[in-house]
Amino acid sequence: MKAPLVGGLWSGVLPVAAASGIALVAGFGLGRMTAPPAGPAEATGVVAGAGNPGESAAEPAWQSTETETKSASATDVTRAAAVPNPRDRDRALEDVLAKAGLDEVKKALAWAESLPDGPVKKAALEKILERWGELDGRGASAYGMQVYEQTGNPGLLRDALEGWARKDPQGAINQLASLGLNERLQGDIRRDLVGQWTDQNPAAASAYATANRNTNSWGGLVSVVADEWSKRDPKAAAIWAAELPSGMDKRSAIFQAIRGWAEADLEGAAAFISAQPAGESRDTMAGTMARQVGQDDPAAGLKWAAMVADPGTQERAVAGAIVDLYRKDTNQAMLLLQSSSISAQVQQAALARMTNRGPWWR
């Protein structure tokens, strides 16, 4: 029977690491990250003086009083961390750590910190922080924040919050907002958490995204939801995005939903768009299809562009349909465009988009 990943087992692993001259630092193969300087109790996550009545038993701020007894073994974790294929390694670590309770996770953290810098250590720390976040979000995120403040590397903080979000996405997002991170980093992590939330519960995630829109942003939260939702239920994602009030983020959400749908089921997406009433939503859908179809069949892409009523949206749709061909064979692209039903005015505007500096879609 395998020994549980607790006390004596892990204390037997750590001296071996120490004897090998391995420093207790949290580091990554690319871009070294050193853990916050701390005493042994803080580094391992074990209460100081747990076996000595005369020593302090105060826990660091990032620890939790929650306990849970499950079964995992040091051998299992070590073996999982040593799997050479990164994807298989992550899966193996997740499977092993899913059996670990909070005390076991803290001891696993101490073991992982003892490893030499490299991909094995990086993978182990990531998955340990995710599991810790799942069991004790506040404790794990506080530890991750401490590491970020002292190293500038937000990786473990992100891992902790993602673990927390498995059980409480709203709580993880609220905690993120309270950390005082710079706007860019907070936005990046929040998008990841909302995407994860969408995978778990699209109805709740879409409600949150709708209530926290940035209508002037192409990369808003509604776009994140539509992109992730379209991987499971593209029709539901497209319907939801189409019903949003106007805004740049709405167009982005429709684009993400239709693009994902077209990649998985072109005929299904085409039938859905063709059945939509005229208006902003259908224009955006048809323009998206013009780009998706036009990459392989520019003539068919132009037919989708012809469905777009708004001139500005149609310009982008036309450019998207033939820009790849235009870059390969300008003459052929011009002949195809001139023989289409697109008005001369829109043709000229689309050509300007493809020849002027800057992205054609702006």
VENMOKA-V545328 format. One line per field, one symbol per residue. ss: DSSP state (@ for helix, = for strand, . for the rest). phi: phi as a letter, one per 20 degrees, with the letter a starting at -180 (. if undefined). Layout:
ss = ???
phi = ???
This chain:
ss = ......@@@@@@@@@@@@@....................@@@@@.............................@@@@@@@@....@@@@@@@@@@@@....@@@@@@@@@@@@.....@@@@@@@@@@@@@@@@@.@@@@@@@@@@@@@@@...@@@@@@@@@@@...@@@@@@@@@.....@@@@@@@@@@@@@@@@@@.@@@@@@@@@@.........@@@@@@@@@@@@@@@@@@@@@@.....@@@@@@@@@@@@@@@@@.@@@@@@@@@.....@@@@@@@@@@@@@@@...@@@@@@@@@....@@@@@@@@@@@@@@@@@@.@@@@@@@@@.....@@@@@@@@@@@@.......
phi = .fffebjgffffffgffffenefececcgdnfcdfgfbfgfffendffmgdcgeefdfeffeecefcbdccbcffffffffefffgfffgffffffffeeeffffffffffffeffgqfffgfffgffffffffebgffffffffffffecndegffffffffgffdbgffffffgfeemffgffffffffffffffffebffffffffffcfcfedfdffffffffffffdbfffffffffeffgrfffffffgffffffffebfffffffffeeffqgffgffffffgfffffdbgffffffffffefgfffgffffffcfffgfebgffffffffeeefffffgffffffedffnffee
